[in-house]
Amino acid sequence: MRPNKNDYAPYYERYISLVEGDDINKILSSQSKETQEVLNSFPGAMGSYCYEPGKWTVKEVIGHLIDTERVMAYRAMCFARGEHQQLPGFDQDAYVKFGNFNQKELFELIYEFRLLRDSNMLLAKGFTQEALQRRGIANKNEVTVLALLYIIAGHEKHHMNILIERYKKSYLNQ
């Protein structure tokens, strides 16, 4: 089952449209394996690389993926459990700025991302069909639990495409 367009704000279509398939648990699992393979192919020195001035480093992109997945999974858990209070948005640039991701080793961030995804896959597997359809308000927009899981997958795919196409190609062509 996939989310309907009325299950999320139009902004998130850019991520959800990147996700193929209708079994979110299988999608998250296969995506995790693919992502780990790609990230593990990055040499440690690439962690501090950015493909142009003013862009995040590879470590910061991975940190952003971690933060965003944490936020979206928290929202999914809250709404699946029947939370009725609105949840706040988050400022991705501030999160990256204060995340100190460049102080960590690249392999540590990759490992943290894998552990987070493993945890979130266990969370998602516990959601019933009814829970997946529950709605809540996050960042002033109505969203379903299922849509949040697809946003997690699509957001990751979006940034992995950027890491491969812009960062890795540029780094290897130095």
Secondary structure, 3 states (H helix, E strand, C coil): CCCCHHHCCHHHHHHHCCCCCCCHHHHHHHHHHHHHHHHHCCCHHHHHCCCCCCCCCHHHHHHHHHHHHHHHHHHHHHHHCCCCCCECCCCHHHHHHHCCHHHCCHHHHHHHHHHHHHHHHHHHHCCCHHHHCCEEEECCEEEEHHHHHHHHHHHHHHHHHHHHHHHHHHHHCC
